[in-house]
């Protein structure tokens, strides 16, 4: 029975019940009347209160529809016929390699198939073309800012050296004491401690006690006032100097040589002196070796006279290295140039605006220079100072690509 017929029957039943309700209720009671109406309605609806179709064929017959009326009914839903939407036997998906999602070049969602990278030099992180392994870019501006010095690989001389400790002193052969000629009172002071003077410059004016006249104290040579033992209004005499003038254009460096090393040091030998100010050492000649030793230190003095370039000051320490043996080598670099990279000895060779880590085999060495057996050619430019900065930059570049 269709839903429409069931609905009409239910309306008739309800109407009948309303018409005969009063009499029935009077005879059977309200509860019995309600139960009877519900049972009758349930029978019409199929037992569960819902209209049930007997099957596709019965439903089609009840509605007076045929299978060709352009409506999908009953078994048409399961038959491979044209349902009026132009699908026919095709369910919307082609049976060839295209499954409706474009599994070829396009996946149906606007995504192309993965393509091989065309530029192997681009690492995908916006770095552009990558440098070869072991190479780091370093232009001249960065070179100067990092304090990297360049050297040239070539022949050198290795030196066996004796290390000495020393102290810088004023050249005692260029020191003058200025003493008053007559005792008296200082009336004028023209120079102070540390002042530079030229020969003939006025130092002080002294009033003589004998004649009560004044006379001048003048500088006997050019130099620096290193001592002043006179004050204004003070009594001075020939018993002690009023001023000491020192010519600091040259200096002494006195080294202590212990007894066991005395045979290795000689007048005329070369000594490399380092004021330990970060600059390069200077070379000088030993001009004096004391014939008398010091009882308290059990050492003798070896002295070198050096020009004063402003890096040395009397009273400060310095170190010296005396060459005791020499050996030439065909190819060498600065010892500071050699760095360890993944367990290998390398030297950073300058190539245009780059440094390349070059593996080297090392040979003999001294305190400053090392022989290169293989890995470099004579005349090649390399980082001879602060090469550790290049190594740090190379390590930084390698780490940035390990994502």
Buried (B, 14 or more C-beta within 10 A) or exposed (E): BEEEEBEEBBEEBBEEBEEEBEEBBEEEEEEEBEEEBEEBBEEBBBEEEEBEBEEBEEBBEBEEBEBEEEEEBBEBEEEEBEBEEEEEEEEEEEEEEEEEEBEEEEEEEEEEEEEEEEEEEEBEEEEEEBBEEBBBEBEEEBBEEBEBBEBEBBEBEBBEBBEBEBBBBBBEEBBBEBBBEBBBBBEBBBBEEEBEBEEEBBBBBBBBEEEEEEBEBBBBBBBBBBBBBBEEEEEBBEEEBBBBBBBBEEBBBBBBBEEEBBEBBEEEBBBBBBBEEEEEBBEBEBEEBEEEBEEEEEBBBBBBBBEBEEBBEBEEEBBBBBBBEEEEBEBBBBBBBBBEBEEEBBBBBBEEEBBBBBEBEBBEBBEBBBBBEEBBEEEBBBBBBBBBBBBEBBEEBEEEEEE
